[in-house]
Amino acid sequence: MHIHNLGTNFRKKESNNLIIPTIMAEYNMQELNLPNEEGKRILYPRIKLYGQVDLNTIASKVSYGSSFTKGDVVGLVQAITDEIAYQMSQGYSVKIENLGVFTPALGLLKDRERETGEEGDTKRNAASICLKNIQFKVDKELLFRTAQSCHFKRSVEKFRQSSQLFSPQERLERATEYLKQNAFMTLADYCRLTGLLKTSASRELKTWLENPETHLDYKGRGTHKIYILRK
């Protein structure tokens, strides 16, 4: 059997003395975009992902160690996800033991302004509401099982901070291009586009707003603030 060489370690299974290869996940220490209160750098561990495993790979492995065929596993997972989707559409969160809880999250359709809660403000009806996301909270048992199987080693490669991928001017250009294709941009959108953390992104957007040449403007306030192109 071929074992992908990613820093393979070995452990002995006590029940029959089999030697089972254990793949060691790699990590590195990444610096936060902002220093702490004393001005010192803050480092935190981040796992290095080798790729993404899809359903077909999972189904093949489950099939190999059970009486289920690969098709059985794929079909069952698809049936379960269909039922999860239906239950959430009916207003329920869905808990799968040893996996986690799925909860639907709503938002507004594009071009719909948020309610401010102020008297006389436009109220949003059901036609303006859409399913924006599905939140997932992992079950403690899955977290425990994953932690039990973790074997880490420090990577020889260094992470590159996502905020360093673009210069300030490039970040402005990405925001401008985004707003040419979308009616507005949120702080979260800007974070996703640029790789900045919320505090840094908010500070940079404030700088852009103060410069008329950027053509950026905003509506709303606080958590309801959105950014638009100045007409």
Buried (B, 14 or more C-beta within 10 A) or exposed (E): EEEEEEBEEEEEEEEEEEEEEBBEBBBBBBEEBEEEEEEEEEEEEEEBEEEEEEEEEBBEEBBEEEEBEBEBBBEEBEEEEEEBBEBBEEEEBBEEEEBBEBBBEEEBEEEBBBBEEEEEEEEBEEEBEEEEEBEEEEBEEBEEEEEEEEEEEEBEEEBEEBBEEBEEEEBBEBBBEBBEEBEBBBBEBBBBBBBBBEEBBBEBBEEBBEEEEBBBBBEBEEEEBBBBBEE
